[in-house]
Amino acid sequence: MIRLTYASTANQEWSPEDLLELLRQSRTNNGAKNITGILLYSNGTFFQVLEGEEATVENLYRTIEKDPRHKNCTLIEKLNITERAFPYWSMGFEKIDPKELRKMEGLNNFFEHDFTPAGFASHKNIIGPLLTHLRSKLVKQVSTESHEELPMEHDDPFIKYLHRTIRIGVKFLSILMVVVILLSIADVLYIIWLKISNSPHFLMTTNDLLETFGSFLAVLIAIEIFINITIYIRSDVIPVKLVVATALMAISRKVIVFDYKNLDPEYVSASALVLVALGITYMLVKKND
């Protein structure tokens, strides 16, 4: 796997719409080829990083060189790598004001006059700090879009204190939930032992199987509830999908262990509607993701 870095000069000034279209094309093409990287545009200069399998990246670069929308395409460096600097972006993008880059330690003088293909080629030492800066910006952009139920940062100190207190409570609940899960597993083992140890030995009836399956599903539901609890102290997950999944598993468990001989048709029908509704909801939420 390699990381190829190049710079080029745009043949004309690119509007935000032009850059957005270029970004769409790059993401589509690179995603299909498992190429990741970032594209930087400033003062009529493109700076791009491509990461992926060597043959694939080199073929893409040869195609880029022939693109009539830019000129002075200059290969800055090509390195063998063991991991990607931009593993989650088929093409990240930044349109940066040079004033912002001048504030970066070790880069302040470079962007005064040398933000050109020739400048990049003669100042390869700035590539490392620049990539670190660009990667941190992309990560920060993603993190600002994450969801946090109980943020530790808040303008009101009292709300901040309450959030901290609730987080402690959530951690305590998580510990208790782990204890419940372990006890539930022990209960499943005990139920299986009772069923196979009674006469006739090692033979389980249909009702025995249903009761055992119900115990298994109870453990799985407990695990889902544990995940839901921990969501409140995580910032990388929005809880809707997991909550719906937990509800879907719970109603499915009830359907599996139904004693249809003693249940009213209305009750079974209502449970079926709830199951269908949750199934559709989960499908739509997953499709939206």
C-alpha positions in Angstrom: 0.0 0.0 0.0 1.3 3.5 -0.8 0.6 7.1 -0.1 1.0 9.4 -3.1 1.0 13.1 -2.7 0.9 15.7 -5.6 0.1 19.3 -6.2 -1.1 21.1 -9.3 -2.3 24.5 -10.5 -5.9 25.0 -11.5 -6.4 26.4 -15.0 -9.2 28.7 -13.6 -10.6 29.8 -10.3 -12.9 27.1 -8.9 -16.3 28.1 -7.5 -17.7 26.2 -4.4 -20.1 24.5 -6.8 -17.3 23.3 -9.1 -15.4 22.0 -6.1 -18.4 20.2 -4.7 -18.9 18.5 -8.1 -15.2 17.5 -8.2 -15.6 16.1 -4.7 -18.6 14.0 -5.7 -16.8 12.6 -8.6 -13.7 11.8 -6.5 -15.7 10.1 -3.8 -17.5 7.9 -6.3 -14.4 6.9 -8.2 -12.2 6.4 -5.2 -14.7 4.5 -3.2 -15.1 2.0 -5.9 -11.3 1.5 -6.0 -10.8 1.5 -2.2 -8.7 4.7 -2.4 -8.8 7.2 0.4 -7.2 10.6 0.9 -7.8 14.3 1.0 -8.0 17.2 -1.4 -6.9 20.7 -0.4 -7.6 23.7 -2.5 -6.2 27.2 -1.8 -5.1 30.1 -4.0 -5.6 28.2 -7.2 -3.5 25.3 -6.1 -4.6 21.7 -5.6 -2.9 19.5 -3.0 -4.0 15.9 -3.0 -3.2 12.8 -1.0 -4.1 9.4 -2.4 -3.8 6.2 -0.3 -4.4 2.6 -1.5 -2.9 -0.3 -3.4 0.2 0.8 -5.4 -1.1 -0.2 -8.9 -4.5 1.3 -8.3 -3.1 4.6 -7.0 -0.6 4.9 -9.7 -3.2 4.3 -12.4 -5.4 7.0 -10.9 -2.5 9.4 -10.8 -1.8 8.9 -14.5 -5.4 9.7 -15.2 -5.3 12.8 -13.0 -2.1 14.0 -14.8 -4.0 14.1 -18.1 -7.0 16.1 -16.7 -7.3 19.4 -18.6 -8.7 21.2 -15.7 -5.3 21.7 -14.1 -1.6 22.0 -15.1 1.9 21.7 -13.5 0.9 18.4 -11.9 3.9 17.7 -9.7 4.5 14.4 -7.8 5.7 15.4 -4.3 6.3 12.1 -2.7 5.3 8.4 -2.9 5.7 6.4 0.3 5.1 2.8 1.2 2.7 2.7 4.2 1.3 0.1 6.5 -1.8 2.1 7.5 -3.8 5.0 6.1 -3.7 8.5 7.4 -7.3 9.0 6.1 -8.9 5.6 6.3 -12.5 6.8 6.6 -12.6 9.3 3.7 -12.8 8.2 0.1 -12.0 11.8 -0.4 -11.9 14.3 2.4 -11.9 17.9 1.4 -10.7 21.2 2.7 -10.8 24.7 1.2 -8.6 26.6 3.6 -7.7 30.2 3.9 -3.9 30.6 3.9 -4.2 32.8 7.0 -5.3 29.8 8.9 -2.4 27.7 7.7 0.1 30.4 8.6 -0.8 30.0 12.3 0.4 26.3 12.2 3.7 25.7 13.8 6.4 25.0 11.3 4.2 26.1 8.3 3.8 29.8 8.9 6.5 30.9 6.4 5.7 28.3 3.8 2.3 29.7 2.9 3.5 33.2 2.4 4.9 32.6 -1.1 5.4 28.8 -1.7 1.9 27.4 -1.8 2.5 26.1 -5.3 3.4 22.8 -6.9 7.1 23.9 -7.1 6.9 25.1 -3.5 5.6 21.8 -2.3 8.3 19.9 -4.2 11.1 22.0 -2.7 9.7 22.0 0.9 8.8 18.3 1.4 9.4 18.7 5.1 6.1 20.5 5.6 4.1 17.5 4.2 4.0 15.7 7.6 2.8 18.6 9.7 0.3 19.6 7.0 -1.2 16.0 6.8 -1.4 15.9 10.6 -3.3 19.2 10.6 -5.7 18.2 7.8 -6.4 14.8 9.4 -7.2 16.5 12.8 -9.6 18.9 11.1 -11.5 16.1 9.4 -11.7 14.2 12.7 -12.9 17.3 14.5 -15.6 17.8 11.8 -16.9 14.3 12.3 -16.9 14.6 16.1 -18.9 17.8 16.0 -21.6 15.8 14.2 -21.6 13.1 16.8 -24.4 12.8 19.4 -23.9 13.1 23.1 -26.7 12.6 25.5 -25.0 14.1 28.6 -22.2 16.5 27.4 -19.5 17.2 29.9 -19.1 20.7 28.5 -21.9 23.2 29.2 -22.2 26.9 29.6 -24.2 26.5 32.9 -22.0 25.0 35.7 -25.0 23.6 37.4 -26.1 21.6 34.3 -22.5 20.5 33.9 -22.5 19.2 37.5 -25.9 17.4 36.9 -24.6 15.7 33.8 -21.5 14.6 35.6 -23.6 13.2 38.5 -25.9 11.3 36.1 -22.9 9.9 34.2 -21.7 8.4 37.5 -25.2 6.9 38.0 -25.1 5.5 34.5 -21.8 3.8 35.1 -23.2 2.3 38.3 -26.2 1.0 36.4 -23.9 -0.5 33.8 -22.1 -2.5 36.5 -25.4 -3.7 37.9 -26.6 -4.7 34.4 -23.4 -6.8 33.9 -24.2 -8.5 37.1 -27.8 -9.2 35.9 -26.4 -10.6 32.6 -24.1 -12.9 34.4 -26.9 -14.1 36.7 -29.2 -14.6 33.6 -26.5 -16.7 32.0 -26.3 -18.8 35.1 -30.1 -19.1 35.1 -30.1 -20.4 31.5 -27.5 -23.0 32.5 -29.6 -24.0 35.5 -32.8 -24.3 33.4 -31.1 -26.5 30.8 -29.6 -28.7 33.6 -33.1 -29.1 35.2 -34.7 -30.1 31.8 -32.1 -32.7 30.9 -31.6 -34.1 34.3 -35.2 -34.9 35.0 -36.7 -38.1 33.7 -36.7 -38.9 30.8 -33.0 -37.7 30.9 -31.6 -35.6 28.1 -35.0 -35.2 26.5 -36.7 -31.8 26.2 -40.3 -31.3 25.2 -41.6 -28.6 23.0 -42.6 -26.5 26.0 -39.1 -27.1 27.5 -37.5 -25.8 24.4 -39.7 -22.7 24.3 -38.9 -21.9 27.9 -35.2 -22.4 27.2 -35.4 -20.2 24.1 -37.2 -17.5 26.2 -34.4 -17.6 28.7 -31.8 -17.2 25.9 -33.6 -14.2 24.5 -33.9 -12.6 27.9 -30.1 -12.7 28.2 -29.8 -11.1 24.7 -32.3 -8.4 25.7 -30.3 -7.7 28.9 -27.2 -7.2 26.7 -29.1 -4.8 24.5 -30.3 -2.9 27.5 -26.7 -2.7 28.8 -25.7 -1.2 25.4 -28.5 1.3 25.6 -27.4 2.3 29.1 -23.8 2.9 28.0 -25.0 5.1 25.1 -25.6 7.9 27.6 -21.8 8.1 28.2 -20.8 7.7 24.6 -20.6 10.3 21.8 -20.3 8.1 18.7 -23.8 6.5 18.7 -27.3 7.9 18.3 -29.6 5.6 20.4 -32.6 5.5 18.2 -31.5 2.4 16.2 -30.5 0.4 19.3 -33.7 1.3 21.2 -35.8 0.1 18.3 -33.7 -3.0 18.0 -34.2 -3.8 21.7 -38.0 -3.3 21.5 -38.1 -5.5 18.4 -36.2 -8.2 20.2 -38.4 -8.0 23.2 -41.7 -8.3 21.3 -40.1 -11.1 19.2 -39.3 -13.0 22.4 -43.0 -12.7 23.5 -44.2 -14.1 20.2 -41.8 -17.0 20.4 -43.1 -18.1 23.9 -46.8 -17.3 23.3 -49.2 -19.9 24.6 -51.7 -19.5 21.8 -54.2 -21.9 23.4 -54.8 -19.4 26.2 -54.5 -16.1 24.4 -57.2 -14.0 22.8 -57.0 -13.4 19.0 -57.0 -9.6 19.7 -53.9 -9.9 21.8 -52.0 -11.9 19.2 -53.1 -9.6 16.4 -52.0 -6.5 18.4 -48.7 -8.1 19.1 -48.3 -8.9 15.4 -49.0 -5.2 14.5 -46.4 -4.0 17.0 -43.9 -6.5 15.6 -44.5 -5.4 12.0 -44.4 -1.7 13.0 -41.1 -2.1 14.8 -39.7 -4.1 11.9 -40.5 -1.4 9.4 -39.1 1.3 11.7 -35.9 -0.6 12.1 -35.6 -1.1 8.4 -36.1 2.6 7.7 -33.7 3.7 10.4 -31.0 1.3 9.0 -31.7 2.5 5.5 -31.3 6.1 6.6 -27.9 5.3 8.2 
